Amino acid sequence: MKMVGIFEAKTKFTALCEEVARTGLPTLVQKRGKPLVMVSPAPVGLGEDRADILAELRAWEANHMQERGDFPEVWKMRGAASGNPLEE
């Protein structure tokens, strides 16, 4: 595993990130010889669009949304002239 000092990591951060992404090997950043952070490649698929999840959410919303939201009974109580339903 490659190790670099924090000053070098700061001054060459772009190159460090490109090297980690290219080689797939993590780099340990140290401060005064003590481990501080690890720069490692991102997992495959991270940040990809998940259209399937969005489609499932839209389908769920279409099936569960009613008159004025998820809780139509609350909206009915709010519109009722009886006042506060907790006082009944």
MDAnalysis code that builds the backbone (N, CA, C; Angstrom):
import MDAnalysis as mda
import numpy as np

u = mda.Universe.empty(264, n_residues=88, atom_resindex=np.repeat(np.arange(88), 3), trajectory=True)
u.add_TopologyAttr("name", ["N", "CA", "C"] * 88)
u.add_TopologyAttr("resid", np.arange(1, 89))
u.add_TopologyAttr("resname", ["MET", "LYS", "MET", "VAL", "GLY", "ILE", "PHE", "GLU", "ALA", "LYS", "THR", "LYS", "PHE", "THR", "ALA", "LEU", "CYS", "GLU", "GLU", "VAL", "ALA", "ARG", "THR", "GLY", "LEU", "PRO", "THR", "LEU", "VAL", "GLN", "LYS", "ARG", "GLY", "LYS", "PRO", "LEU", "VAL", "MET", "VAL", "SER", "PRO", "ALA", "PRO", "VAL", "GLY", "LEU", "GLY", "GLU", "ASP", "ARG", "ALA", "ASP", "ILE", "LEU", "ALA", "GLU", "LEU", "ARG", "ALA", "TRP", "GLU", "ALA", "ASN", "HIS", "MET", "GLN", "GLU", "ARG", "GLY", "ASP", "PHE", "PRO", "GLU", "VAL", "TRP", "LYS", "MET", "ARG", "GLY", "ALA", "ALA", "SER", "GLY", "ASN", "PRO", "LEU", "GLU", "GLU"])
u.atoms.positions = np.array([
    [0.845, -1.170, 0.000],
    [0.000, 0.000, 0.000],
    [0.893, 1.238, 0.000],
    [0.482, 2.199, -0.808],
    [1.239, 3.433, -0.892],
    [0.883, 4.327, 0.291],
    [1.891, 5.044, 0.801],
    [1.682, 5.983, 1.895],
    [2.257, 7.330, 1.498],
    [1.506, 8.392, 1.780],
    [1.974, 9.748, 1.489],
    [1.687, 10.635, 2.688],
    [2.452, 11.695, 2.795],
    [2.212, 12.684, 3.846],
    [1.060, 13.585, 3.458],
    [0.490, 14.225, 4.439],
    [-0.688, 15.059, 4.189],
    [-0.364, 16.250, 3.290],
    [0.840, 16.815, 3.419],
    [1.215, 17.937, 2.565],
    [1.281, 17.503, 1.105],
    [1.900, 16.360, 0.858],
    [1.984, 15.843, -0.514],
    [0.594, 15.517, -1.044],
    [-0.248, 14.918, -0.210],
    [-1.606, 14.587, -0.634],
    [-2.375, 15.846, -1.002],
    [-2.176, 16.910, -0.225],
    [-2.879, 18.167, -0.479],
    [-2.404, 18.810, -1.782],
    [-1.108, 18.837, -1.978],
    [-0.571, 19.528, -3.150],
    [-0.751, 18.732, -4.435],
    [-0.881, 17.415, -4.318],
    [-1.022, 16.571, -5.504],
    [-2.316, 15.754, -5.460],
    [-3.386, 16.340, -4.908],
    [-4.610, 15.582, -4.674],
    [-5.230, 15.038, -5.955],
    [-5.274, 15.849, -6.999],
    [-5.863, 15.393, -8.259],
    [-5.093, 14.203, -8.804],
    [-3.784, 14.295, -8.840],
    [-2.966, 13.192, -9.344],
    [-3.109, 11.959, -8.452],
    [-3.180, 12.167, -7.146],
    [-3.350, 11.058, -6.211],
    [-4.669, 10.330, -6.480],
    [-5.745, 11.094, -6.638],
    [-7.052, 10.486, -6.919],
    [-7.039, 9.736, -8.242],
    [-6.437, 10.304, -9.263],
    [-6.371, 9.637, -10.565],
    [-5.579, 8.336, -10.476],
    [-4.485, 8.342, -9.723],
    [-3.675, 7.132, -9.558],
    [-4.462, 6.042, -8.819],
    [-5.153, 6.428, -7.771],
    [-5.954, 5.460, -7.011],
    [-7.051, 4.870, -7.899],
    [-7.708, 5.716, -8.672],
    [-8.767, 5.232, -9.562],
    [-8.206, 4.317, -10.651],
    [-7.042, 4.666, -11.174],
    [-6.425, 3.888, -12.256],
    [-5.919, 2.534, -11.764],
    [-5.229, 2.528, -10.635],
    [-4.621, 1.287, -10.143],
    [-5.573, 0.446, -9.306],
    [-6.563, 1.109, -8.690],
    [-7.471, 0.396, -7.805],
    [-6.889, 0.125, -6.431],
    [-5.699, 0.640, -6.161],
    [-5.033, 0.421, -4.875],
    [-5.222, 1.636, -3.968],
    [-5.589, 1.422, -2.711],
    [-5.761, 2.552, -1.800],
    [-4.430, 3.181, -1.415],
    [-4.501, 4.419, -0.966],
    [-3.329, 5.147, -0.488],
    [-3.614, 5.665, 0.908],
    [-2.683, 5.439, 1.809],
    [-2.814, 5.905, 3.187],
    [-2.179, 7.284, 3.300],
    [-2.940, 8.239, 3.826],
    [-2.424, 9.588, 4.047],
    [-2.059, 9.702, 5.519],
    [-0.838, 10.147, 5.767],
    [-0.337, 10.242, 7.136],
    [-0.055, 11.692, 7.512],
    [-0.160, 11.954, 8.807],
    [0.217, 13.264, 9.338],
    [1.235, 13.008, 10.432],
    [2.455, 13.473, 10.194],
    [3.576, 13.263, 11.124],
    [3.779, 11.784, 11.438],
    [3.644, 10.956, 10.392],
    [3.896, 9.526, 10.519],
    [2.744, 8.708, 11.079],
    [1.627, 9.373, 11.423],
    [0.478, 8.646, 11.959],
    [-0.626, 8.586, 10.915],
    [-1.249, 7.416, 10.763],
    [-2.327, 7.279, 9.770],
    [-3.461, 8.267, 10.042],
    [-3.930, 8.902, 8.973],
    [-4.982, 9.907, 9.104],
    [-6.237, 9.478, 8.343],
    [-6.093, 9.287, 7.034],
    [-7.219, 8.853, 6.208],
    [-6.712, 7.919, 5.124],
    [-7.664, 7.204, 4.532],
    [-7.346, 6.303, 3.427],
    [-8.105, 6.799, 2.199],
    [-7.392, 6.969, 1.103],
    [-8.026, 7.311, -0.169],
    [-8.133, 6.002, -0.936],
    [-9.366, 5.617, -1.232],
    [-9.569, 4.343, -1.921],
    [-10.519, 4.539, -3.090],
    [-10.484, 3.636, -4.070],
    [-11.356, 3.784, -5.229],
    [-12.824, 3.596, -4.847],
    [-13.687, 4.290, -5.550],
    [-15.131, 4.162, -5.316],
    [-15.600, 2.803, -5.820],
    [-16.595, 2.220, -5.150],
    [-17.121, 0.925, -5.599],
    [-17.733, 1.041, -6.994],
    [-17.677, -0.040, -7.741],
    [-18.252, -0.075, -9.084],
    [-19.751, 0.174, -8.982],
    [-20.268, 1.036, -9.823],
    [-21.698, 1.307, -9.856],
    [-22.146, 2.427, -8.941],
    [-21.255, 2.944, -8.127],
    [-21.629, 4.029, -7.227],
    [-21.939, 5.268, -8.055],
    [-23.063, 5.884, -7.790],
    [-23.435, 7.106, -8.496],
    [-24.206, 6.870, -9.775],
    [-24.447, 5.602, -10.120],
    [-25.227, 5.332, -11.317],
    [-26.683, 5.672, -11.069],
    [-27.363, 6.074, -12.130],
    [-28.789, 6.328, -12.036],
    [-29.528, 5.029, -11.796],
    [-30.414, 5.020, -10.850],
    [-31.206, 3.833, -10.560],
    [-32.637, 4.098, -11.004],
    [-32.863, 4.076, -12.319],
    [-34.188, 4.332, -12.878],
    [-35.203, 3.325, -12.360],
    [-34.773, 2.094, -12.078],
    [-35.695, 1.082, -11.583],
    [-36.257, 1.464, -10.216],
    [-35.430, 2.052, -9.360],
    [-35.897, 2.472, -8.045],
    [-36.875, 3.632, -8.184],
    [-36.563, 4.577, -9.041],
    [-37.446, 5.718, -9.250],
    [-38.784, 5.261, -9.826],
    [-38.759, 4.318, -10.745],
    [-40.002, 3.802, -11.323],
    [-40.847, 3.111, -10.253],
    [-40.202, 2.347, -9.382],
    [-40.927, 1.684, -8.290],
    [-41.544, 2.706, -7.341],
    [-40.819, 3.772, -7.030],
    [-41.343, 4.817, -6.159],
    [-42.564, 5.473, -6.788],
    [-42.475, 5.811, -8.060],
    [-43.614, 6.429, -8.762],
    [-44.826, 5.501, -8.761],
    [-44.608, 4.204, -8.996],
    [-45.709, 3.237, -8.986],
    [-46.331, 3.148, -7.601],
    [-45.498, 3.130, -6.567],
    [-46.022, 3.067, -5.204],
    [-46.845, 4.307, -4.888],
    [-46.318, 5.478, -5.270],
    [-47.046, 6.721, -5.020],
    [-48.390, 6.726, -5.730],
    [-48.422, 6.239, -6.974],
    [-49.671, 6.206, -7.738],
    [-50.693, 5.301, -7.067],
    [-50.257, 4.216, -6.443],
    [-51.165, 3.276, -5.801],
    [-51.562, 3.693, -4.391],
    [-50.761, 4.518, -3.745],
    [-51.019, 4.844, -2.351],
    [-51.492, 6.268, -2.100],
    [-51.295, 7.133, -3.041],
    [-51.739, 8.514, -2.848],
    [-53.250, 8.555, -3.051],
    [-53.928, 9.167, -2.124],
    [-55.378, 9.271, -2.235],
    [-55.748, 10.735, -2.305],
    [-56.972, 11.062, -1.997],
    [-57.515, 12.405, -2.165],
    [-56.494, 13.524, -1.960],
    [-55.963, 13.646, -0.757],
    [-55.067, 14.762, -0.459],
    [-53.814, 14.292, 0.248],
    [-53.335, 13.132, -0.094],
    [-52.114, 12.660, 0.533],
    [-52.260, 11.248, 1.063],
    [-51.316, 10.826, 1.832],
    [-51.287, 9.468, 2.361],
    [-52.293, 9.241, 3.480],
    [-52.804, 10.307, 4.095],
    [-53.665, 10.152, 5.254],
    [-54.997, 10.858, 5.018],
    [-55.868, 10.281, 4.176],
    [-57.129, 10.951, 3.861],
    [-58.032, 11.104, 5.088],
    [-57.926, 10.168, 6.062],
    [-58.756, 10.282, 7.253],
    [-58.422, 11.543, 8.048],
    [-57.172, 11.955, 8.020],
    [-56.777, 13.190, 8.708],
    [-57.398, 14.386, 8.000],
    [-57.370, 14.381, 6.683],
    [-57.951, 15.495, 5.940],
    [-59.457, 15.550, 6.145],
    [-60.117, 14.387, 6.265],
    [-61.557, 14.372, 6.537],
    [-61.838, 14.986, 7.903],
    [-61.019, 14.639, 8.913],
    [-61.201, 15.190, 10.250],
    [-60.951, 16.696, 10.266],
    [-59.970, 17.134, 9.512],
    [-59.674, 18.562, 9.473],
    [-60.826, 19.345, 8.872],
    [-61.501, 18.737, 7.897],
    [-62.614, 19.416, 7.250],
    [-63.916, 19.310, 8.039],
    [-63.969, 18.427, 8.992],
    [-65.189, 18.238, 9.775],
    [-65.389, 19.414, 10.723],
    [-66.653, 19.678, 11.027],
    [-66.985, 20.802, 11.894],
    [-66.832, 20.457, 13.372],
    [-66.485, 19.200, 13.675],
    [-66.418, 18.774, 15.072],
    [-65.223, 19.358, 15.837],
    [-64.297, 19.949, 15.133],
    [-63.161, 20.552, 15.812],
    [-62.008, 19.568, 15.960],
    [-61.383, 19.595, 17.096],
    [-60.211, 18.764, 17.344],
    [-60.633, 17.311, 17.607],
    [-60.215, 16.357, 16.794],
    [-60.609, 14.962, 16.998],
    [-60.026, 14.361, 18.278],
    [-59.004, 14.966, 18.830],
    [-58.420, 14.461, 20.062],
    [-59.240, 14.838, 21.293],
    [-60.123, 15.812, 21.161],
    [-60.944, 16.252, 22.269],
    [-62.223, 15.447, 22.391],
    [-62.505, 14.578, 21.467],
    [-63.757, 13.789, 21.485],
    [-63.749, 12.749, 22.547],
])
